Amino acid sequence: MTNTAFDEQDAARAVTAHSGIRTILQWLTSPMAPHPAEELPSLRAQVKAWHEVGGSAKERALALNGLYERSSSVVAALLPELTELMLPIPRKSRRLVRSVLDLLQMLADNTLEMVEGVASHDTSDRHQAPDLALWRSLHALAQQLMIAHLIASPAPTGAWQQLHQTYAMARSRHLEATVPRGQSRKLQHIYHAAILLGCAQPASLTAREVVFLAAYFERFAGHIETISAESAATAAPASFWVDPTRDAPALPFSRKLAPSTAPLEYFSCAGLGLLLKTQIAQLNAGTPAEEIGLPELASTPAGVGVLRRLAGRWNDFGKRRFHRRRQNYRTVLGSGLDGLWHLCKQNDTAAVELSRWMITNESPDGYAVMHVSGKIGTLSVGNVAAVRTGDEKNWQICLVRWAVSENPEHLELGLQILSPKAVPATLARPADGEGTEHLRVLVLPEIPSLRSSQLLVVASGALAHNNEKLLLVIEGENLAVREVQSIGIDEQTGSVDILTIQADPTHF
């Protein structure tokens, strides 16, 4: 005897399922909201609904394809706005970022779900092709990690592990070297680009530099080399290892030895490091960035500085010279070249925003500090800062090396001490038009046994050429005029250039 009640319920559920998937398909034909942030709530709702409704496999694949493409457009449109956020990220902006991360996580999960039950070679429906689904899942996870790097936040829980395991699934199906229809890069290229960004110490990058390196690795991730465990042991510092079972990025072999029992993957960045050196030399010789396939930022001092730091890390990780000691005492901090100029000139604290920080650990060459109170001002990775504790007279000049921010009330910084004090000076040079341009700069004295030369801190890009003769005006008890020569670049960031200087040998 047929149970008509159950048949009617099944039929009703089938009608509802098909109505749901058709509702999503109809929604995809509607115009996008004027601002991408306004599109996010309804887009997330539709992606969530896709997971819950039924429909034929072809309809679901078509709907997910539309949702993925629409989501990609929204995330791409939001990226410039996210790149301009200042640390620590305000609550409203952090909610926006969280919505983007959640959207990307759902896309990664849903596209991976399309792979189940489909043979690796089945490409009868391009929207259901396993290589495309795996590619999209990897790409969504890579974007999720990149956006977490943008806001100096730890990676979402499970993101690294899911990235490793999705790539392992692609390898088990022999799809890692496949370029899906409509894409331009292999699956392994997407995975390696995400891995390389994690190897670039993203906490030491500004948001613009994160986006720049993400674009760089998308173009040049093919230079990564898979190696054996034996080769990795002798190829440091450019060798890394990955434990696919752990929720962690690749780790440098020279900093942490790989466990002998885990099923690990090993790779080397040595080839990419050589390419970086070649590209830096070409940029310094005046070759435009676009001619050698580099992102636009590579044409600026900040971009060259990022590439130089990266090449240095992959050629000499070095070892920590000093042990860190845990601390818990307070310090006062000011930031920005102009602010530090006033602090060092007349101890003019009114000209700069000061904030209070807790020193959590220290060594002779730097500090780790955590924000306690006060406005942070222009503080960012790559900017100069000055700290003073207790009754000290001088302000120590530091460079902000890294930043971590887990929530709107949390910000930690790593500070490298450049000098125990600085001499404020004015740099006079002919302007583009008539007259003379005056720039505020800091002169950092030599440090016996550590640095035999003086350094000059100037705004990023202020001096275009090396070996340039400079006229410094220093106001102390007496007015002094010094002619010096720039003999090399010690550091370039998005905020400052730090140059090695010496007395001009042609001036007596």
C-alpha positions as CSV (number, residue, x, y, z in Angstrom):
1,M,0.0,0.0,0.0
2,T,1.4,3.3,-1.0
3,N,1.8,5.9,1.7
4,T,0.5,9.0,0.0
5,A,1.2,11.3,2.9
6,F,4.9,10.6,2.7
7,D,4.8,10.8,-1.1
8,E,3.2,14.3,-0.8
9,Q,5.7,15.4,1.7
10,D,8.6,14.3,-0.5
11,A,7.0,16.0,-3.5
12,A,6.6,19.2,-1.5
13,R,10.2,19.1,-0.3
14,A,11.3,18.6,-3.9
15,V,9.2,21.6,-5.1
16,T,10.6,23.7,-2.3
17,A,14.2,22.7,-3.1
18,H,13.8,23.5,-6.8
19,S,12.1,26.8,-5.9
20,G,15.0,27.6,-3.6
21,I,17.7,27.0,-6.2
22,R,15.7,28.9,-8.8
23,T,15.3,31.8,-6.4
24,I,19.1,32.0,-6.2
25,L,19.4,31.9,-10.0
26,Q,16.9,34.6,-10.3
27,W,18.7,36.7,-7.6
28,L,21.9,36.4,-9.6
29,T,20.2,38.3,-12.5
30,S,19.5,41.3,-10.2
31,P,21.9,44.3,-10.3
32,M,24.5,44.7,-7.6
33,A,24.1,47.2,-4.8
34,P,25.7,50.6,-5.3
35,H,28.5,49.9,-2.8
36,P,30.1,46.4,-2.5
37,A,29.7,46.5,1.3
38,E,25.9,46.9,0.8
39,E,26.0,43.7,-1.4
40,L,27.7,41.5,1.3
41,P,24.6,40.7,3.5
42,S,22.4,39.5,0.7
43,L,25.3,37.7,-1.0
44,R,26.2,35.8,2.1
45,A,22.6,34.9,2.6
46,Q,22.4,33.4,-0.9
47,V,25.7,31.5,-0.5
48,K,24.4,30.1,2.8
49,A,21.0,29.2,1.1
50,W,22.8,27.4,-1.7
51,H,24.2,24.9,0.9
52,E,20.7,24.2,2.3
53,V,18.5,24.0,-0.8
54,G,18.3,21.1,-3.2
55,G,17.9,21.1,-7.0
56,S,19.6,19.1,-9.7
57,A,23.4,18.9,-9.8
58,K,23.4,21.0,-13.0
59,E,21.3,23.7,-11.4
60,R,23.3,23.8,-8.2
61,A,26.6,24.0,-10.2
62,L,25.2,26.8,-12.3
63,A,24.1,28.7,-9.2
64,L,27.4,28.2,-7.4
65,N,29.2,29.4,-10.4
66,G,27.2,32.7,-10.4
67,L,27.7,33.1,-6.7
68,Y,31.4,32.6,-6.9
69,E,31.8,35.1,-9.8
70,R,29.7,37.7,-8.0
71,S,31.6,37.2,-4.8
72,S,34.9,37.6,-6.6
73,S,33.7,40.9,-8.0
74,V,32.6,42.1,-4.5
75,V,35.8,41.1,-2.8
76,A,37.9,42.7,-5.5
77,A,36.0,45.9,-5.2
78,L,36.4,46.0,-1.4
79,L,40.1,45.3,-1.5
80,P,41.3,48.9,-2.0
81,E,39.2,50.0,0.9
82,L,40.6,47.2,3.2
83,T,44.1,48.1,2.1
84,E,43.7,51.7,3.4
85,L,42.6,50.7,7.0
86,M,44.9,51.8,9.8
87,L,45.8,49.6,12.8
88,P,44.2,48.7,15.0
89,I,41.2,48.1,12.8
90,P,38.0,49.9,14.1
91,R,35.0,47.7,15.1
92,K,32.9,48.7,12.1
93,S,35.7,47.9,9.7
94,R,36.5,44.7,11.5
95,R,32.9,43.6,11.1
96,L,33.2,44.2,7.4
97,V,36.4,42.2,7.2
98,R,34.8,39.4,9.2
99,S,31.9,39.3,6.7
100,V,34.3,39.0,3.8
101,L,36.2,36.2,5.6
102,D,33.0,34.3,6.3
103,L,31.9,34.6,2.7
104,L,35.2,33.3,1.5
105,Q,35.0,30.4,3.9
106,M,31.6,29.4,2.7
107,L,32.8,29.6,-0.9
108,A,35.8,27.4,-0.1
109,D,33.5,24.8,1.6
110,N,30.8,24.9,-1.1
111,T,33.1,24.6,-4.1
112,L,34.9,21.7,-2.4
113,E,31.6,20.0,-1.9
114,M,31.1,20.0,-5.6
115,V,34.1,17.6,-6.0
116,E,32.5,14.8,-4.0
117,G,31.0,12.1,-6.2
118,V,32.5,13.5,-9.4
119,A,35.2,11.6,-11.3
120,S,38.5,13.5,-11.8
121,H,38.2,13.3,-15.6
122,D,34.5,14.3,-15.8
123,T,34.4,17.6,-17.5
124,S,31.0,17.1,-19.2
125,D,29.7,20.2,-17.4
126,R,32.3,22.9,-17.0
127,H,30.6,24.2,-13.9
128,Q,30.9,20.8,-12.2
129,A,34.5,20.1,-13.3
130,P,36.6,18.9,-10.3
131,D,39.7,20.8,-11.3
132,L,37.7,24.1,-11.4
133,A,36.0,23.4,-8.0
134,L,39.4,22.6,-6.3
135,W,41.0,25.7,-7.9
136,R,38.2,27.9,-6.6
137,S,38.4,26.4,-3.1
138,L,42.1,27.0,-3.0
139,H,41.7,30.5,-4.3
140,A,39.0,31.4,-1.8
141,L,41.2,30.1,1.1
142,A,44.3,32.0,-0.3
143,Q,42.2,35.2,-0.4
144,Q,41.0,34.6,3.1
145,L,44.6,34.3,4.4
146,M,45.7,37.3,2.4
147,I,42.9,39.5,3.9
148,A,43.8,38.3,7.4
149,H,47.4,39.4,6.7
150,L,46.1,42.8,5.6
151,I,44.7,43.6,9.0
152,A,47.7,42.1,10.9
153,S,45.4,39.5,12.3
154,P,46.1,35.8,12.9
155,A,44.9,33.5,10.2
156,P,41.3,32.2,10.7
157,T,41.3,28.9,12.7
158,G,41.7,26.0,10.4
159,A,42.5,28.0,7.2
160,W,46.0,26.8,6.7
161,Q,45.1,23.2,7.4
162,Q,42.2,23.4,5.0
163,L,44.5,24.9,2.3
164,H,47.0,22.1,2.8
165,Q,44.3,19.4,2.7
166,T,42.5,20.8,-0.4
167,Y,45.8,20.8,-2.3
168,A,46.5,17.2,-1.1
169,M,43.1,16.3,-2.6
170,A,44.1,17.9,-5.9
171,R,47.3,15.9,-5.8
172,S,45.5,12.6,-5.0
173,R,43.4,13.2,-8.1
174,H,46.5,14.2,-10.2
175,L,45.0,17.6,-10.8
176,E,47.7,19.9,-9.3
177,A,49.3,20.7,-12.6
178,T,45.9,21.3,-14.3
179,V,44.8,24.8,-15.5
180,P,41.0,24.7,-15.3
181,R,39.0,26.1,-18.2
182,G,38.7,29.9,-17.9
183,Q,41.7,30.2,-15.6
184,S,45.3,31.1,-16.4
185,R,47.2,29.3,-13.6
186,K,47.6,25.8,-12.3
187,L,46.2,24.7,-9.0
188,Q,49.7,24.2,-7.6
189,H,50.4,27.8,-8.6
190,I,47.6,29.1,-6.4
191,Y,48.7,27.0,-3.5
192,H,52.3,27.9,-3.8
193,A,51.5,31.7,-4.0
194,A,49.6,31.5,-0.7
195,I,52.4,29.5,0.9
196,L,55.0,32.1,-0.3
197,L,53.0,35.0,1.2
198,G,53.0,33.2,4.5
199,C,56.8,32.7,4.2
200,A,57.3,36.5,3.6
201,Q,56.6,37.3,7.3
202,P,53.4,39.2,6.6
203,A,53.3,40.7,10.1
204,S,56.3,42.8,8.9
205,L,54.4,44.2,5.9
206,T,52.0,47.1,5.5
207,A,48.6,46.3,3.9
208,R,49.8,47.8,0.6
209,E,52.9,45.6,0.7
210,V,50.8,42.5,1.4
211,V,48.7,43.2,-1.7
212,F,51.9,43.9,-3.7
213,L,53.6,40.6,-2.7
214,A,50.3,38.7,-3.2
215,A,50.3,39.9,-6.8
216,Y,54.0,39.3,-7.2
217,F,53.7,35.7,-6.0
218,E,50.7,35.1,-8.3
219,R,53.0,35.9,-11.2
220,F,56.2,34.2,-10.0
221,A,55.2,31.3,-7.8
222,G,56.3,28.9,-10.5
223,H,59.9,29.5,-9.4
224,I,59.3,27.6,-6.1
225,E,61.2,24.3,-6.1
226,T,60.0,21.1,-4.4
227,I,63.0,19.4,-2.8
228,S,63.8,16.3,-0.6
229,A,64.3,16.4,3.2
230,E,68.1,15.8,2.7
231,S,68.3,18.8,0.3
232,A,66.3,21.0,2.7
233,A,68.8,20.4,5.5
234,T,71.6,21.8,3.3
235,A,69.7,24.5,1.4
236,A,68.9,26.8,4.2
237,P,68.0,29.7,4.6
238,A,65.8,29.4,1.5
239,S,64.3,26.0,2.4
240,F,60.9,25.5,4.1
241,W,58.8,22.6,5.3
242,V,55.1,22.1,5.5
243,D,53.2,19.7,7.7
244,P,49.8,19.2,5.9
245,T,48.2,17.9,9.1
246,R,48.8,21.1,11.0
247,D,47.0,24.4,11.0
248,A,50.2,26.4,10.3
249,P,52.1,28.1,7.4
250,A,55.3,26.8,6.0
251,L,58.2,27.1,8.5
252,P,61.8,28.0,7.6
253,F,64.2,25.0,8.0
254,S,66.9,27.3,9.5
255,R,64.7,28.5,12.3
256,K,62.8,25.3,13.3
257,L,63.9,21.8,12.5
258,A,61.3,19.6,10.9
259,P,59.9,16.7,13.0
260,S,61.3,13.4,11.7
261,T,58.0,11.4,12.0
262,A,55.5,13.6,10.3
263,P,54.6,13.3,6.5
264,L,56.2,16.6,5.4
265,E,56.6,18.6,2.2
266,Y,59.8,20.5,1.5
267,F,60.5,23.3,-0.9
268,S,63.1,25.9,-1.7
269,C,62.9,29.6,-2.5
270,A,66.5,29.8,-3.7
271,G,65.5,30.2,-7.4
272,L,63.0,32.9,-6.5
273,G,65.6,34.6,-4.4
274,L,67.9,34.8,-7.4
275,L,65.1,36.1,-9.6
276,L,64.4,38.8,-6.9
277,K,68.1,39.9,-7.0
278,T,68.0,40.2,-10.8
279,Q,64.7,42.2,-10.8
280,I,66.1,44.6,-8.1
281,A,69.2,45.2,-10.2
282,Q,67.0,45.9,-13.2
283,L,64.8,48.4,-11.2
284,N,67.9,50.1,-9.8
285,A,69.2,50.5,-13.4
286,G,66.0,52.3,-14.4
287,T,64.0,49.5,-16.0
288,P,60.3,50.3,-15.6
289,A,58.5,47.7,-13.4
290,E,55.9,46.8,-16.1
291,E,58.6,45.9,-18.6
292,I,59.7,43.0,-16.3
293,G,56.2,42.0,-15.3
294,L,56.2,43.5,-11.8
295,P,53.3,45.0,-10.0
296,E,53.1,48.8,-10.1
297,L,54.4,49.3,-6.5
298,A,57.8,47.9,-7.6
299,S,58.5,51.3,-9.3
300,T,58.5,53.0,-5.9
301,P,61.2,53.0,-3.2
302,A,58.7,51.2,-0.9
303,G,58.3,48.4,-3.5
304,V,62.0,48.0,-4.1
305,G,62.5,48.0,-0.3
306,V,60.1,45.1,0.1
307,L,61.8,43.0,-2.6
308,R,65.2,43.8,-1.1
309,R,64.1,42.7,2.4
310,L,62.6,39.5,0.9
311,A,65.7,38.6,-1.0
312,G,67.8,39.2,2.1
313,R,65.6,36.9,4.2
314,W,65.9,34.1,1.7
315,N,69.6,34.4,1.5
316,D,70.5,35.0,5.2
317,F,68.0,34.4,7.9
318,G,70.8,34.9,10.4
319,K,70.4,34.1,14.1
320,R,69.1,36.2,16.9
321,R,72.1,38.0,18.3
322,F,70.6,38.6,21.8
323,H,68.2,36.7,24.1
324,R,64.9,38.3,24.8
325,R,63.9,39.0,28.4
326,R,60.3,39.2,29.5
327,Q,59.3,42.5,31.0
328,N,56.2,44.4,32.1
329,Y,57.1,48.1,32.5
330,R,55.7,51.1,30.7
331,T,57.1,53.4,28.0
332,V,56.0,56.4,26.1
333,L,56.0,56.3,22.3
334,G,55.8,58.8,19.5
335,S,55.9,58.2,15.8
336,G,56.4,59.7,12.4
337,L,59.4,61.6,11.1
338,D,58.0,65.1,11.7
339,G,57.0,64.2,15.2
340,L,60.3,62.7,16.1
341,W,62.1,65.7,14.6
342,H,60.3,67.9,17.1
343,L,60.9,65.5,20.0
344,C,64.6,65.4,19.4
345,K,64.9,69.2,18.6
346,Q,63.4,70.7,21.7
347,N,61.7,67.8,23.4
348,D,58.5,69.4,22.1
349,T,55.9,66.8,23.1
350,A,53.0,69.1,22.1
351,A,54.0,68.6,18.4
352,V,53.4,64.8,18.4
353,E,50.8,62.5,19.7
354,L,52.2,60.3,22.5
355,S,50.8,57.0,23.6
356,R,51.6,54.6,26.4
357,W,52.7,51.1,25.9
358,M,53.7,48.1,27.9
359,I,57.1,46.6,27.1
360,T,56.5,42.8,27.1
361,N,60.0,41.7,26.2
362,E,63.3,43.4,25.3
363,S,66.8,42.8,24.1
364,P,69.7,45.1,23.5
365,D,68.5,45.7,19.9
366,G,64.8,46.0,20.3
367,Y,61.4,45.7,22.1
368,A,58.1,44.0,21.8
369,V,55.4,46.5,23.0
370,M,51.6,46.3,23.6
371,H,49.4,49.4,23.4
372,V,47.9,50.6,26.7
373,S,46.4,54.0,26.1
374,G,46.6,57.1,23.9
375,K,46.2,57.9,20.2
376,I,48.5,55.9,18.0
377,G,48.7,58.5,15.2
378,T,50.8,57.6,12.1
379,L,52.2,54.5,13.6
380,S,52.6,51.6,11.1
381,V,55.0,48.9,10.0
382,G,58.0,50.6,8.4
383,N,57.6,53.9,10.2
384,V,60.0,55.3,12.7
385,A,59.1,55.6,16.3
386,A,60.8,57.0,19.5
387,V,60.5,55.5,22.9
388,R,61.5,56.9,26.3
389,T,61.1,55.3,29.7
390,G,61.4,56.7,33.2
391,D,63.5,59.8,33.6
392,E,65.6,59.2,30.5
393,K,66.6,62.3,28.6
394,N,67.0,61.0,25.1
395,W,64.4,59.4,22.9
396,Q,65.5,56.0,21.4
397,I,64.9,55.9,17.7
398,C,63.3,52.7,16.5
399,L,61.9,51.2,13.3
400,V,58.6,49.4,13.5
401,R,59.4,45.9,12.3
402,W,56.1,44.0,12.8
403,A,52.5,44.5,14.0
404,V,49.8,42.1,15.3
405,S,46.2,43.1,16.1
406,E,43.7,40.5,17.2
407,N,40.9,42.9,18.0
408,P,40.1,46.6,18.0
409,E,41.6,47.0,21.5
410,H,44.7,45.1,20.8
411,L,47.9,46.1,19.0
412,E,51.4,44.7,19.5
413,L,54.5,46.0,17.8
414,G,58.1,44.8,17.3
415,L,60.6,47.7,17.5
416,Q,64.2,47.5,16.3
417,I,66.4,50.1,18.0
418,L,68.3,52.2,15.3
419,S,70.0,54.6,17.7
420,P,70.0,55.7,21.3
421,K,69.4,59.2,20.1
422,A,69.0,61.3,17.0
423,V,70.1,64.8,15.8
424,P,67.4,66.7,14.1
425,A,68.5,68.5,10.9
426,T,67.2,70.3,7.9
427,L,68.1,69.0,4.5
428,A,68.5,71.9,2.0
429,R,68.4,71.1,-1.8
430,P,67.3,72.9,-5.0
431,A,63.6,72.5,-5.6
432,D,62.1,71.6,-9.0
433,G,61.2,75.2,-9.6
434,E,63.0,78.2,-8.1
435,G,64.3,78.4,-4.6
436,T,65.4,75.8,-2.2
437,E,63.4,72.9,-0.7
438,H,63.9,72.2,3.0
439,L,63.2,68.7,4.4
440,R,63.1,67.6,8.1
441,V,65.5,64.7,8.6
442,L,67.1,62.8,11.4
443,V,70.8,62.1,11.7
444,L,71.6,58.9,13.6
445,P,75.2,58.9,15.0
446,E,77.6,56.0,14.6
447,I,77.5,53.4,17.3
448,P,81.0,52.0,18.3
449,S,81.4,48.2,17.7
450,L,77.9,48.1,16.0
451,R,77.9,50.7,13.2
452,S,80.8,52.7,12.1
453,S,78.9,55.2,9.9
454,Q,76.1,57.7,10.4
455,L,72.6,57.2,9.1
456,L,70.2,59.7,7.6
457,V,66.4,59.2,8.0
458,V,64.4,60.9,5.3
459,A,60.8,60.6,4.0
460,S,60.4,57.7,1.6
461,G,61.4,58.7,-2.0
462,A,62.6,62.2,-1.0
463,L,66.1,61.5,-2.4
464,A,66.1,60.0,-5.8
465,H,69.7,59.1,-6.4
466,N,72.5,57.4,-4.5
467,N,75.9,59.1,-4.1
468,E,74.0,62.4,-3.9
469,K,75.7,65.4,-2.2
470,L,73.6,66.7,0.6
471,L,73.6,70.0,2.6
472,L,72.5,69.5,6.2
473,V,71.7,72.4,8.5
474,I,71.9,71.5,12.2
475,E,70.7,73.9,14.9
476,G,72.3,73.4,18.3
477,E,74.0,75.9,20.5
478,N,75.5,77.1,17.3
479,L,74.3,76.8,13.7
480,A,76.2,74.2,11.8
481,V,76.2,73.5,8.1
482,R,77.6,70.1,6.9
483,E,78.1,68.7,3.4
484,V,77.6,64.9,3.3
485,Q,77.3,62.3,0.7
486,S,74.8,59.4,0.5
487,I,76.9,56.2,-0.1
488,G,74.2,53.5,0.2
489,I,70.7,52.6,1.1
490,D,70.5,50.9,4.5
491,E,66.7,50.5,4.5
492,Q,63.6,51.4,2.4
493,T,60.1,51.3,3.6
494,G,56.8,52.9,2.6
495,S,57.4,55.6,5.2
496,V,61.1,56.3,5.3
497,D,64.4,55.8,3.6
498,I,67.5,55.2,5.8
499,L,70.7,56.1,4.1
500,T,74.3,55.6,5.0
501,I,76.2,59.0,4.9
502,Q,79.7,60.2,5.2
503,A,81.4,63.6,5.0
504,D,81.7,64.8,1.4
505,P,85.3,64.0,0.4
506,T,85.4,66.8,-2.1
507,H,84.5,69.4,0.5
508,F,87.3,70.6,2.8
